[in-house]
Amino acid sequence: MNSEAIITTLLDAGAVLTVRDEKLVIDARAPLPDGLLNVLRRDRSEIIERWQERAAIREFDGKVHRTQAESLASKDLLCLDSNGRS
């Protein structure tokens, strides 16, 4: 499972992704399967990097406050992934 599939799976399940103090934080409605948790642990640095990139783009190019940019980052990732970005 690549980072795009992981992000899509999480967001489809209603989870919210954020990054706090360089750590990936996932708020989920229900416990995540062990297999998905193992993949998250393995690929967390790539997911954090993609999330931070989207938040920065929203903040600087979109001229929005950092807090709002961060909340939009997960939605951006879902849109990018569903449009076939690799």
LUMZAKE-666169 format. One line per field, with one value per residue: residue in one letter; x, y, z of N, C-alpha, C, O in turn. Coordinates in pm, whole numbers, m for minus. Example, Ala and Ser with C-alpha at 12.3 -4.5 7.8 and 13.67 -1.06 7.14 Angstrom:
2
res (a_s)
n_X (1319_1285)
n_Y (m569_m225)
n_Z (780_708)
ca_X (1230_1367)
ca_Y (m450_m106)
ca_Z (780_714)
c_X (1320_1290)
c_Y (m330_3)
c_Z (780_787)
o_X (1424_1341)
o_Y (m332_114)
o_Z (846_804)
//
This chain:
86
res (m_n_s_e_a_i_i_t_t_l_l_d_a_g_a_v_l_t_v_r_d_e_k_l_v_i_d_a_r_a_p_l_p_d_g_l_l_n_v_l_r_r_d_r_s_e_i_i_e_r_w_q_e_r_a_a_i_r_e_f_d_g_k_v_h_r_t_q_a_e_s_l_a_s_k_d_l_l_c_l_d_s_n_g_r_s)
n_X (86_69_155_m50_m270_m294_m361_m602_m757_m769_m900_m1138_m1249_m1326_m1135_m919_m634_m348_m53_153_410_601_493_275_m67_m366_m703_m959_m1281_m1324_m1131_m827_m734_m484_m304_m315_m217_47_145_118_305_536_540_514_682_684_412_376_546_414_172_259_367_134_m6_168_159_m109_m101_97_76_m200_m263_m379_m451_m228_m347_m593_m491_m368_m591_m708_m526_m543_m779_m698_m503_m661_m811_m605_m509_m734_m744_m550_m277_61)
n_Y (m118_214_561_725_553_485_733_787_567_623_875_811_657_844_957_1210_1375_1518_1708_1737_1884_1753_1499_1249_1272_1107_1129_922_773_514_236_176_m77_m324_m388_m158_29_m63_m10_268_337_258_425_684_916_994_1051_1260_1449_1497_1603_1834_1976_2032_2192_2410_2509_2591_2789_2982_3021_3028_3219_3189_3163_2981_2785_2734_2650_2411_2259_2226_2075_1789_1740_1832_1639_1412_1486_1514_1250_1107_1196_1068_1120_1032)
n_Z (0_m97_m8_m103_m120_148_267_134_223_498_503_374_570_744_902_1039_941_1086_1161_1432_1605_1443_1434_1316_1348_1397_1398_1447_1385_1464_1592_1416_1179_1259_1050_888_1068_1094_838_836_1032_900_672_764_757_488_450_634_517_270_365_502_289_136_321_341_80_66_265_181_m105_m131_49_309_660_877_1043_915_670_743_814_569_433_450_307_59_m3_m34_m260_m450_m455_m545_m800_m926_m871_m832)
ca_X (0_150_104_m177_m373_m310_m434_m738_m823_m796_m1001_m1265_m1300_m1364_m1023_m863_m488_m279_84_186_548_664_433_148_m177_m484_m825_m1047_m1408_m1313_m991_m774_m683_m340_m231_m305_m126_184_181_134_435_641_540_471_762_635_279_397_604_309_76_323_377_1_m37_251_105_m232_m68_172_18_m342_m274_m469_m385_m168_m444_m686_m412_m350_m718_m736_m422_m593_m875_m619_m442_m765_m842_m491_m503_m845_m722_m445_m139_145)
ca_Y (0_335_668_773_457_498_857_767_475_695_979_743_606_958_1000_1342_1373_1642_1690_1821_1861_1655_1367_1227_1252_1062_1120_830_738_377_189_138_m215_m338_m383_m19_94_m101_65_407_348_244_534_810_1033_1036_1110_1390_1538_1537_1686_1963_2043_2086_2301_2525_2564_2664_2907_3084_3050_3056_3333_3161_3146_2848_2691_2696_2575_2275_2185_2197_1987_1652_1740_1843_1510_1323_1528_1479_1105_1058_1237_985_1163_926)
ca_Z (0_m102_78_m156_m80_292_293_86_315_623_484_344_696_827_987_1013_953_1118_1205_1548_1652_1353_1452_1247_1442_1326_1476_1374_1451_1515_1590_1285_1175_1285_924_847_1164_1059_716_878_1100_799_574_826_716_356_468_698_416_175_437_526_159_101_415_303_m45_103_344_110_m236_m113_141_420_790_891_1101_808_571_794_809_429_377_434_195_m63_m32_m85_m397_m535_m469_m625_m937_m984_m847_m775)
c_X (90_85_m30_m292_m399_m395_m579_m817_m861_m908_m1137_m1331_m1340_m1255_m975_m713_m438_m136_108_325_616_612_300_42_m300_m600_m923_m1171_m1400_m1166_m950_m721_m531_m258_m211_m211_20_232_202_268_549_654_509_551_717_499_290_450_499_209_134_337_243_m36_42_200_m21_m199_m4_113_m129_m369_m378_m387_m338_m268_m542_m613_m393_m479_m754_m638_m471_m691_m802_m557_m543_m798_m728_m487_m614_m832_m599_m303_m61_261)
c_Y (123_447_722_683_466_620_843_676_545_796_921_691_719_1005_1138_1333_1511_1607_1788_1784_1749_1513_1361_1194_1216_1052_1038_800_603_337_145_m5_m218_m328_m240_58_62_m25_213_429_345_369_672_931_1084_1104_1248_1491_1588_1630_1826_2043_2107_2203_2427_2591_2645_2794_3017_3120_3091_3171_3309_3142_3002_2745_2642_2612_2430_2194_2148_2096_1845_1642_1750_1710_1412_1358_1492_1330_1052_1098_1168_1032_1048_984)
c_Z (0_m20_28_m112_70_326_251_179_445_607_449_471_791_921_944_1040_990_1156_1318_1596_1574_1373_1380_1351_1360_1424_1394_1457_1521_1514_1449_1289_1195_1158_876_940_1132_936_750_947_998_711_632_780_580_367_532_597_317_240_459_397_121_192_378_175_m16_175_259_m26_m223_m18_251_547_805_945_996_702_615_786_665_368_355_318_62_m102_m89_m230_m492_m560_m557_m772_m998_m964_m789_m701)
o_X (177_m26_m114_m398_m513_m490_m670_m932_m972_m1000_m1240_m1453_m1382_m1281_m988_m670_m480_m103_85_355_680_678_223_57_m335_m594_m965_m1169_m1463_m1086_m1028_m668_m459_m151_m103_m134_106_347_294_336_646_764_481_494_713_474_223_405_494_165_65_320_240_m93_m12_198_m37_m261_m47_101_m176_m483_m457_m269_m400_m271_m572_m669_m402_m476_m823_m666_m444_m686_m839_m559_m512_m813_m753_m464_m591_m900_m552_m214_m113_343)
o_Y (137_431_761_732_454_611_883_706_528_802_975_682_695_1086_1177_1290_1610_1490_1908_1668_1662_1417_1457_1102_1286_977_1079_800_582_398_86_m48_m126_m266_m204_143_149_19_275_528_420_413_766_1039_1205_1205_1342_1605_1706_1726_1925_2165_2222_2302_2537_2713_2756_2897_3132_3238_3179_3216_3399_3109_2910_2632_2523_2516_2338_2075_2048_2038_1785_1546_1685_1671_1337_1268_1443_1286_961_1043_1205_986_974_909)
o_Z (86_30_109_m72_114_404_324_212_496_689_489_480_904_1011_828_1147_931_1179_1303_1623_1632_1335_1382_1430_1265_1521_1286_1580_1624_1443_1375_1392_1155_1158_829_894_1142_930_698_922_1009_680_558_763_558_301_490_593_285_178_437_398_79_146_383_164_m67_149_264_m58_m295_m5_282_542_751_898_989_650_533_754_643_263_250_240_m35_m218_m182_m313_m602_m673_m637_m858_m1105_m1037_m705_m647)
//
